[in-house]
């Protein structure tokens, strides 16, 4: 189970060498389940910010 979560966290971060180190750090600090939750929330926030930025830029034209 732990190796599967570690793999998912690594894929979520991307960038193989750096992603592996960050995944290990996040999983150790937050626990594997906490790391998945943190990455999921960060992804949602990032997508929301990009969407907001796109909508603002397209309305200015």
HTML snippet that shows the backbone in 3Dmol.js (N, CA, C, O; Angstrom):
<script src="https://3Dmol.org/build/3Dmol-min.js"></script>
<div id="view" style="width:600px;height:400px;position:relative"></div>
<script>
const pdb = `
ATOM      1  N   UNK A   1       0.828  -1.196   0.000  1.00  0.00           N
ATOM      2  CA  UNK A   1       0.000   0.000   0.000  1.00  0.00           C
ATOM      3  C   UNK A   1       0.870   1.256   0.000  1.00  0.00           C
ATOM      4  O   UNK A   1       0.621   2.192  -0.760  1.00  0.00           O
ATOM      5  N   UNK A   2       1.876   1.270   0.846  1.00  0.00           N
ATOM      6  CA  UNK A   2       2.728   2.457   0.950  1.00  0.00           C
ATOM      7  C   UNK A   2       3.456   2.732  -0.364  1.00  0.00           C
ATOM      8  O   UNK A   2       3.598   3.889  -0.759  1.00  0.00           O
ATOM      9  N   UNK A   3       3.918   1.683  -1.043  1.00  0.00           N
ATOM     10  CA  UNK A   3       4.629   1.898  -2.308  1.00  0.00           C
ATOM     11  C   UNK A   3       3.687   2.401  -3.389  1.00  0.00           C
ATOM     12  O   UNK A   3       4.097   3.191  -4.240  1.00  0.00           O
ATOM     13  N   UNK A   4       2.435   1.964  -3.376  1.00  0.00           N
ATOM     14  CA  UNK A   4       1.458   2.463  -4.347  1.00  0.00           C
ATOM     15  C   UNK A   4       1.182   3.944  -4.124  1.00  0.00           C
ATOM     16  O   UNK A   4       1.136   4.723  -5.076  1.00  0.00           O
ATOM     17  N   UNK A   5       1.001   4.326  -2.879  1.00  0.00           N
ATOM     18  CA  UNK A   5       0.756   5.733  -2.558  1.00  0.00           C
ATOM     19  C   UNK A   5       1.982   6.565  -2.920  1.00  0.00           C
ATOM     20  O   UNK A   5       1.850   7.660  -3.466  1.00  0.00           O
ATOM     21  N   UNK A   6       3.161   6.056  -2.622  1.00  0.00           N
ATOM     22  CA  UNK A   6       4.396   6.762  -2.966  1.00  0.00           C
ATOM     23  C   UNK A   6       4.478   6.973  -4.474  1.00  0.00           C
ATOM     24  O   UNK A   6       4.880   8.045  -4.927  1.00  0.00           O
ATOM     25  N   UNK A   7       4.101   5.961  -5.254  1.00  0.00           N
ATOM     26  CA  UNK A   7       4.090   6.089  -6.709  1.00  0.00           C
ATOM     27  C   UNK A   7       3.100   7.131  -7.182  1.00  0.00           C
ATOM     28  O   UNK A   7       3.406   7.917  -8.080  1.00  0.00           O
ATOM     29  N   UNK A   8       1.915   7.147  -6.588  1.00  0.00           N
ATOM     30  CA  UNK A   8       0.910   8.141  -6.965  1.00  0.00           C
ATOM     31  C   UNK A   8       1.363   9.553  -6.626  1.00  0.00           C
ATOM     32  O   UNK A   8       1.149  10.484  -7.402  1.00  0.00           O
ATOM     33  N   UNK A   9       1.983   9.706  -5.477  1.00  0.00           N
ATOM     34  CA  UNK A   9       2.471  11.025  -5.077  1.00  0.00           C
ATOM     35  C   UNK A   9       3.578  11.475  -6.025  1.00  0.00           C
ATOM     36  O   UNK A   9       3.628  12.645  -6.404  1.00  0.00           O
ATOM     37  N   UNK A  10       4.462  10.564  -6.409  1.00  0.00           N
ATOM     38  CA  UNK A  10       5.539  10.898  -7.339  1.00  0.00           C
ATOM     39  C   UNK A  10       4.978  11.328  -8.683  1.00  0.00           C
ATOM     40  O   UNK A  10       5.449  12.306  -9.263  1.00  0.00           O
ATOM     41  N   UNK A  11       3.983  10.617  -9.185  1.00  0.00           N
ATOM     42  CA  UNK A  11       3.355  10.979 -10.454  1.00  0.00           C
ATOM     43  C   UNK A  11       2.661  12.329 -10.326  1.00  0.00           C
ATOM     44  O   UNK A  11       2.697  13.141 -11.250  1.00  0.00           O
ATOM     45  N   UNK A  12       2.030  12.567  -9.180  1.00  0.00           N
ATOM     46  CA  UNK A  12       1.354  13.841  -8.967  1.00  0.00           C
ATOM     47  C   UNK A  12       2.306  15.022  -8.994  1.00  0.00           C
ATOM     48  O   UNK A  12       1.949  16.091  -9.489  1.00  0.00           O
ATOM     49  N   UNK A  13       3.494  14.850  -8.478  1.00  0.00           N
ATOM     50  CA  UNK A  13       4.478  15.928  -8.471  1.00  0.00           C
ATOM     51  C   UNK A  13       5.160  16.031  -9.829  1.00  0.00           C
ATOM     52  O   UNK A  13       5.420  17.134 -10.309  1.00  0.00           O
ATOM     53  N   UNK A  14       5.452  14.895 -10.452  1.00  0.00           N
ATOM     54  CA  UNK A  14       6.147  14.905 -11.740  1.00  0.00           C
ATOM     55  C   UNK A  14       7.640  15.101 -11.556  1.00  0.00           C
ATOM     56  O   UNK A  14       8.132  15.085 -10.427  1.00  0.00           O
ATOM     57  N   UNK A  15       8.363  15.286 -12.642  1.00  0.00           N
ATOM     58  CA  UNK A  15       9.801  15.577 -12.579  1.00  0.00           C
ATOM     59  C   UNK A  15      10.550  14.476 -11.828  1.00  0.00           C
ATOM     60  O   UNK A  15      10.885  14.663 -10.658  1.00  0.00           O
ATOM     61  N   UNK A  16      10.816  13.355 -12.452  1.00  0.00           N
ATOM     62  CA  UNK A  16      11.286  12.154 -11.785  1.00  0.00           C
ATOM     63  C   UNK A  16      12.264  12.348 -10.634  1.00  0.00           C
ATOM     64  O   UNK A  16      11.885  12.020  -9.510  1.00  0.00           O
ATOM     65  N   UNK A  17      13.498  12.854 -10.805  1.00  0.00           N
ATOM     66  CA  UNK A  17      14.400  12.859  -9.646  1.00  0.00           C
ATOM     67  C   UNK A  17      13.931  13.793  -8.534  1.00  0.00           C
ATOM     68  O   UNK A  17      13.949  13.421  -7.361  1.00  0.00           O
ATOM     69  N   UNK A  18      13.523  14.976  -8.890  1.00  0.00           N
ATOM     70  CA  UNK A  18      13.076  15.927  -7.877  1.00  0.00           C
ATOM     71  C   UNK A  18      11.727  15.493  -7.320  1.00  0.00           C
ATOM     72  O   UNK A  18      11.475  15.617  -6.121  1.00  0.00           O
ATOM     73  N   UNK A  19      10.861  14.984  -8.193  1.00  0.00           N
ATOM     74  CA  UNK A  19       9.546  14.517  -7.753  1.00  0.00           C
ATOM     75  C   UNK A  19       9.640  13.384  -6.751  1.00  0.00           C
ATOM     76  O   UNK A  19       8.864  13.331  -5.796  1.00  0.00           O
ATOM     77  N   UNK A  20      10.584  12.475  -6.959  1.00  0.00           N
ATOM     78  CA  UNK A  20      10.761  11.363  -6.030  1.00  0.00           C
ATOM     79  C   UNK A  20      11.193  11.870  -4.664  1.00  0.00           C
ATOM     80  O   UNK A  20      10.678  11.417  -3.641  1.00  0.00           O
ATOM     81  N   UNK A  21      12.129  12.801  -4.638  1.00  0.00           N
ATOM     82  CA  UNK A  21      12.582  13.350  -3.355  1.00  0.00           C
ATOM     83  C   UNK A  21      11.465  14.121  -2.652  1.00  0.00           C
ATOM     84  O   UNK A  21      11.272  13.977  -1.445  1.00  0.00           O
ATOM     85  N   UNK A  22      10.731  14.936  -3.407  1.00  0.00           N
ATOM     86  CA  UNK A  22       9.632  15.687  -2.799  1.00  0.00           C
ATOM     87  C   UNK A  22       8.517  14.767  -2.326  1.00  0.00           C
ATOM     88  O   UNK A  22       7.915  15.005  -1.279  1.00  0.00           O
ATOM     89  N   UNK A  23       8.238  13.713  -3.097  1.00  0.00           N
ATOM     90  CA  UNK A  23       7.205  12.765  -2.687  1.00  0.00           C
ATOM     91  C   UNK A  23       7.580  12.092  -1.377  1.00  0.00           C
ATOM     92  O   UNK A  23       6.741  11.930  -0.491  1.00  0.00           O
ATOM     93  N   UNK A  24       8.836  11.704  -1.260  1.00  0.00           N
ATOM     94  CA  UNK A  24       9.293  11.097  -0.015  1.00  0.00           C
ATOM     95  C   UNK A  24       9.201  12.058   1.154  1.00  0.00           C
ATOM     96  O   UNK A  24       8.781  11.674   2.246  1.00  0.00           O
ATOM     97  N   UNK A  25       9.586  13.292   0.935  1.00  0.00           N
ATOM     98  CA  UNK A  25       9.530  14.300   1.992  1.00  0.00           C
ATOM     99  C   UNK A  25       8.090  14.570   2.419  1.00  0.00           C
ATOM    100  O   UNK A  25       7.786  14.598   3.612  1.00  0.00           O
ATOM    101  N   UNK A  26       7.213  14.766   1.449  1.00  0.00           N
ATOM    102  CA  UNK A  26       5.807  15.041   1.772  1.00  0.00           C
ATOM    103  C   UNK A  26       5.169  13.842   2.465  1.00  0.00           C
ATOM    104  O   UNK A  26       4.420  14.006   3.427  1.00  0.00           O
ATOM    105  N   UNK A  27       5.464  12.634   1.978  1.00  0.00           N
ATOM    106  CA  UNK A  27       4.889  11.433   2.587  1.00  0.00           C
ATOM    107  C   UNK A  27       5.391  11.235   4.011  1.00  0.00           C
ATOM    108  O   UNK A  27       4.640  10.769   4.868  1.00  0.00           O
ATOM    109  N   UNK A  28       6.651  11.583   4.278  1.00  0.00           N
ATOM    110  CA  UNK A  28       7.186  11.445   5.633  1.00  0.00           C
ATOM    111  C   UNK A  28       6.597  12.485   6.575  1.00  0.00           C
ATOM    112  O   UNK A  28       6.315  12.185   7.735  1.00  0.00           O
ATOM    113  N   UNK A  29       6.412  13.690   6.087  1.00  0.00           N
ATOM    114  CA  UNK A  29       5.906  14.768   6.934  1.00  0.00           C
ATOM    115  C   UNK A  29       4.409  14.617   7.177  1.00  0.00           C
ATOM    116  O   UNK A  29       3.948  14.740   8.312  1.00  0.00           O
ATOM    117  N   UNK A  30       3.648  14.351   6.121  1.00  0.00           N
ATOM    118  CA  UNK A  30       2.188  14.346   6.221  1.00  0.00           C
ATOM    119  C   UNK A  30       1.568  12.964   6.311  1.00  0.00           C
ATOM    120  O   UNK A  30       0.368  12.860   6.564  1.00  0.00           O
ATOM    121  N   UNK A  31       2.315  11.922   6.119  1.00  0.00           N
ATOM    122  CA  UNK A  31       1.855  10.542   5.966  1.00  0.00           C
ATOM    123  C   UNK A  31       1.416  10.354   4.518  1.00  0.00           C
ATOM    124  O   UNK A  31       1.083  11.331   3.847  1.00  0.00           O
ATOM    125  N   UNK A  32       1.410   9.128   4.029  1.00  0.00           N
ATOM    126  CA  UNK A  32       1.050   8.910   2.622  1.00  0.00           C
ATOM    127  C   UNK A  32      -0.339   9.429   2.254  1.00  0.00           C
ATOM    128  O   UNK A  32      -0.512  10.042   1.200  1.00  0.00           O
ATOM    129  N   UNK A  33      -1.314   9.191   3.103  1.00  0.00           N
ATOM    130  CA  UNK A  33      -2.672   9.670   2.800  1.00  0.00           C
ATOM    131  C   UNK A  33      -2.729  11.196   2.830  1.00  0.00           C
ATOM    132  O   UNK A  33      -3.401  11.806   1.998  1.00  0.00           O
ATOM    133  N   UNK A  34      -2.044  11.802   3.761  1.00  0.00           N
ATOM    134  CA  UNK A  34      -1.997  13.262   3.833  1.00  0.00           C
ATOM    135  C   UNK A  34      -1.308  13.867   2.620  1.00  0.00           C
ATOM    136  O   UNK A  34      -1.692  14.936   2.146  1.00  0.00           O
ATOM    137  N   UNK A  35      -0.282  13.173   2.119  1.00  0.00           N
ATOM    138  CA  UNK A  35       0.410  13.654   0.923  1.00  0.00           C
ATOM    139  C   UNK A  35      -0.517  13.629  -0.280  1.00  0.00           C
ATOM    140  O   UNK A  35      -0.522  14.568  -1.076  1.00  0.00           O
ATOM    141  N   UNK A  36      -1.305  12.564  -0.422  1.00  0.00           N
ATOM    142  CA  UNK A  36      -2.269  12.503  -1.530  1.00  0.00           C
ATOM    143  C   UNK A  36      -3.302  13.615  -1.412  1.00  0.00           C
ATOM    144  O   UNK A  36      -3.654  14.250  -2.406  1.00  0.00           O
ATOM    145  N   UNK A  37      -3.780  13.845  -0.217  1.00  0.00           N
ATOM    146  CA  UNK A  37      -4.765  14.909   0.002  1.00  0.00           C
ATOM    147  C   UNK A  37      -4.160  16.280  -0.314  1.00  0.00           C
ATOM    148  O   UNK A  37      -4.799  17.108  -0.964  1.00  0.00           O
ATOM    149  N   UNK A  38      -2.939  16.514   0.144  1.00  0.00           N
ATOM    150  CA  UNK A  38      -2.280  17.798  -0.112  1.00  0.00           C
ATOM    151  C   UNK A  38      -2.067  18.021  -1.607  1.00  0.00           C
ATOM    152  O   UNK A  38      -2.294  19.123  -2.109  1.00  0.00           O
ATOM    153  N   UNK A  39      -1.634  16.983  -2.320  1.00  0.00           N
ATOM    154  CA  UNK A  39      -1.429  17.125  -3.767  1.00  0.00           C
ATOM    155  C   UNK A  39      -2.747  17.334  -4.498  1.00  0.00           C
ATOM    156  O   UNK A  39      -2.817  18.114  -5.448  1.00  0.00           O
ATOM    157  N   UNK A  40      -3.787  16.643  -4.061  1.00  0.00           N
ATOM    158  CA  UNK A  40      -5.094  16.827  -4.687  1.00  0.00           C
ATOM    159  C   UNK A  40      -5.617  18.240  -4.501  1.00  0.00           C
ATOM    160  O   UNK A  40      -6.106  18.859  -5.446  1.00  0.00           O
ATOM    161  N   UNK A  41      -5.512  18.744  -3.285  1.00  0.00           N
ATOM    162  CA  UNK A  41      -5.966  20.114  -3.025  1.00  0.00           C
ATOM    163  C   UNK A  41      -5.112  21.141  -3.762  1.00  0.00           C
ATOM    164  O   UNK A  41      -5.631  22.126  -4.288  1.00  0.00           O
ATOM    165  N   UNK A  42      -3.805  20.909  -3.800  1.00  0.00           N
ATOM    166  CA  UNK A  42      -2.924  21.830  -4.523  1.00  0.00           C
ATOM    167  C   UNK A  42      -3.246  21.829  -6.015  1.00  0.00           C
ATOM    168  O   UNK A  42      -3.193  22.873  -6.664  1.00  0.00           O
ATOM    169  N   UNK A  43      -3.577  20.664  -6.557  1.00  0.00           N
ATOM    170  CA  UNK A  43      -3.965  20.585  -7.962  1.00  0.00           C
ATOM    171  C   UNK A  43      -5.249  21.327  -8.243  1.00  0.00           C
ATOM    172  O   UNK A  43      -5.363  22.023  -9.252  1.00  0.00           O
ATOM    173  N   UNK A  44      -6.229  21.181  -7.347  1.00  0.00           N
ATOM    174  CA  UNK A  44      -7.496  21.895  -7.525  1.00  0.00           C
ATOM    175  C   UNK A  44      -7.302  23.409  -7.446  1.00  0.00           C
ATOM    176  O   UNK A  44      -7.864  24.156  -8.247  1.00  0.00           O
ATOM    177  N   UNK A  45      -6.510  23.850  -6.486  1.00  0.00           N
ATOM    178  CA  UNK A  45      -6.249  25.286  -6.348  1.00  0.00           C
ATOM    179  C   UNK A  45      -5.498  25.806  -7.573  1.00  0.00           C
ATOM    180  O   UNK A  45      -5.826  26.869  -8.102  1.00  0.00           O
ATOM    181  N   UNK A  46      -4.494  25.059  -8.022  1.00  0.00           N
ATOM    182  CA  UNK A  46      -3.733  25.470  -9.197  1.00  0.00           C
ATOM    183  C   UNK A  46      -4.600  25.556 -10.441  1.00  0.00           C
ATOM    184  O   UNK A  46      -4.496  26.512 -11.210  1.00  0.00           O
ATOM    185  N   UNK A  47      -5.459  24.555 -10.643  1.00  0.00           N
ATOM    186  CA  UNK A  47      -6.362  24.592 -11.795  1.00  0.00           C
ATOM    187  C   UNK A  47      -7.343  25.752 -11.689  1.00  0.00           C
ATOM    188  O   UNK A  47      -7.660  26.396 -12.689  1.00  0.00           O
ATOM    189  N   UNK A  48      -7.820  26.015 -10.491  1.00  0.00           N
ATOM    190  CA  UNK A  48      -8.735  27.139 -10.300  1.00  0.00           C
ATOM    191  C   UNK A  48      -8.078  28.473 -10.611  1.00  0.00           C
ATOM    192  O   UNK A  48      -8.680  29.339 -11.245  1.00  0.00           O
ATOM    193  N   UNK A  49      -6.832  28.633 -10.160  1.00  0.00           N
ATOM    194  CA  UNK A  49      -6.105  29.876 -10.439  1.00  0.00           C
ATOM    195  C   UNK A  49      -5.830  30.048 -11.930  1.00  0.00           C
ATOM    196  O   UNK A  49      -5.963  31.148 -12.467  1.00  0.00           O
ATOM    197  N   UNK A  50      -5.447  28.962 -12.595  1.00  0.00           N
ATOM    198  CA  UNK A  50      -5.203  29.051 -14.038  1.00  0.00           C
ATOM    199  C   UNK A  50      -6.482  29.371 -14.802  1.00  0.00           C
ATOM    200  O   UNK A  50      -6.461  30.154 -15.752  1.00  0.00           O
ATOM    201  N   UNK A  51      -7.587  28.773 -14.392  1.00  0.00           N
ATOM    202  CA  UNK A  51      -8.865  29.052 -15.045  1.00  0.00           C
ATOM    203  C   UNK A  51      -9.268  30.503 -14.828  1.00  0.00           C
ATOM    204  O   UNK A  51      -9.713  31.178 -15.756  1.00  0.00           O
ATOM    205  N   UNK A  52      -9.111  30.976 -13.604  1.00  0.00           N
ATOM    206  CA  UNK A  52      -9.448  32.369 -13.293  1.00  0.00           C
ATOM    207  C   UNK A  52      -8.596  33.330 -14.118  1.00  0.00           C
ATOM    208  O   UNK A  52      -9.101  34.309 -14.667  1.00  0.00           O
ATOM    209  N   UNK A  53      -7.312  33.042 -14.197  1.00  0.00           N
ATOM    210  CA  UNK A  53      -6.404  33.893 -14.967  1.00  0.00           C
ATOM    211  C   UNK A  53      -6.781  33.888 -16.447  1.00  0.00           C
ATOM    212  O   UNK A  53      -6.753  34.930 -17.101  1.00  0.00           O
ATOM    213  N   UNK A  54      -7.129  32.726 -16.968  1.00  0.00           N
ATOM    214  CA  UNK A  54      -7.521  32.625 -18.375  1.00  0.00           C
ATOM    215  C   UNK A  54      -8.798  33.407 -18.638  1.00  0.00           C
ATOM    216  O   UNK A  54      -8.912  34.099 -19.649  1.00  0.00           O
ATOM    217  N   UNK A  55      -9.748  33.296 -17.735  1.00  0.00           N
ATOM    218  CA  UNK A  55     -11.016  34.006 -17.909  1.00  0.00           C
ATOM    219  C   UNK A  55     -10.804  35.521 -17.834  1.00  0.00           C
ATOM    220  O   UNK A  55     -11.421  36.267 -18.595  1.00  0.00           O
ATOM    221  N   UNK A  56      -9.949  35.978 -16.937  1.00  0.00           N
ATOM    222  CA  UNK A  56      -9.679  37.419 -16.816  1.00  0.00           C
ATOM    223  C   UNK A  56      -8.972  37.953 -18.056  1.00  0.00           C
ATOM    224  O   UNK A  56      -9.301  39.036 -18.538  1.00  0.00           O
ATOM    225  N   UNK A  57      -8.012  37.206 -18.572  1.00  0.00           N
ATOM    226  CA  UNK A  57      -7.272  37.659 -19.757  1.00  0.00           C
ATOM    227  C   UNK A  57      -8.151  37.659 -20.994  1.00  0.00           C
ATOM    228  O   UNK A  57      -8.026  38.548 -21.837  1.00  0.00           O
ATOM    229  N   UNK A  58      -9.036  36.683 -21.121  1.00  0.00           N
ATOM    230  CA  UNK A  58      -9.878  36.626 -22.316  1.00  0.00           C
ATOM    231  C   UNK A  58     -10.970  37.693 -22.279  1.00  0.00           C
ATOM    232  O   UNK A  58     -11.437  38.125 -23.333  1.00  0.00           O
ATOM    233  N   UNK A  59     -11.383  38.123 -21.098  1.00  0.00           N
ATOM    234  CA  UNK A  59     -12.423  39.150 -21.021  1.00  0.00           C
ATOM    235  C   UNK A  59     -11.859  40.546 -21.293  1.00  0.00           C
ATOM    236  O   UNK A  59     -12.618  41.460 -21.617  1.00  0.00           O
ATOM    237  N   UNK A  60     -10.556  40.725 -21.168  1.00  0.00           N
ATOM    238  CA  UNK A  60      -9.929  42.026 -21.419  1.00  0.00           C
ATOM    239  C   UNK A  60      -9.781  42.316 -22.907  1.00  0.00           C
ATOM    240  O   UNK A  60      -9.643  43.473 -23.303  1.00  0.00           O
ATOM    241  N   UNK A  61      -9.810  41.280 -23.725  1.00  0.00           N
ATOM    242  CA  UNK A  61      -9.587  41.468 -25.168  1.00  0.00           C
ATOM    243  C   UNK A  61     -10.806  41.922 -25.869  1.00  0.00           C
ATOM    244  O   UNK A  61     -10.781  42.125 -27.083  1.00  0.00           O
TER     245      UNK A  61
END
`;
const viewer = $3Dmol.createViewer("view");
viewer.addModel(pdb, "pdb");
viewer.setStyle({}, {cartoon: {color: "spectrum"}});
viewer.zoomTo();
viewer.render();
</script>
